[in-house]
Amino acid sequence: MIAEIKKQYNKEARLIAKKNDNIYDSFDELISKLDLVSMLKIDDIDSINYGLYLYVEELKNHLKGIELQLKTEILAGSLKV
């Protein structure tokens, strides 16, 4: 069943899901990425739009990876609360 779930995610999300030892580390990393976005100062919108787009796409992949990691840990019974 876990293999079937993994097929639903792109390669980047699967790599992110494997990256951390537990789901809490993944959330900590995501929060730090979101903090970075909140600190950006946009002076020249034209030059930064593409960079922001790429960063947001990375965040979306990170969220998908966390979702996959969470589902996998729940199914495997290894989610630590």
Residue, then its C-alpha position, 0 to 999 in steps of 0.5 A: m500500500i505504501a508503494e501505491i501511495k508513493k507513486q502519486y508523488n513526484k520525484e522531488a516530493r519522494l526525496i523530501a519525504k526520505k530526507n528527515d528522520n521524522i515528520y517533526d523535522s520536516f515541519d521545522e524545515l518548512i517553517s524555516k523556509l516560510d520564515l525566509v519568504s516572509m522576510l523578503k523585501i521586494d524592491d525590484i518586482d520584475s527581477i525577483n518574481y521568477g525567484l519567488y515563483l521557483y521558491v514557492e514551487e519548492l515549498k509546494n514540493h516540500l509540502k507534498g513530501i511532508e504529506l507523503q512522509l506523514k502517510t507513510e509513517i501512519l501506515a507503517g505505525s512509526l509516527k511518534v506523538 
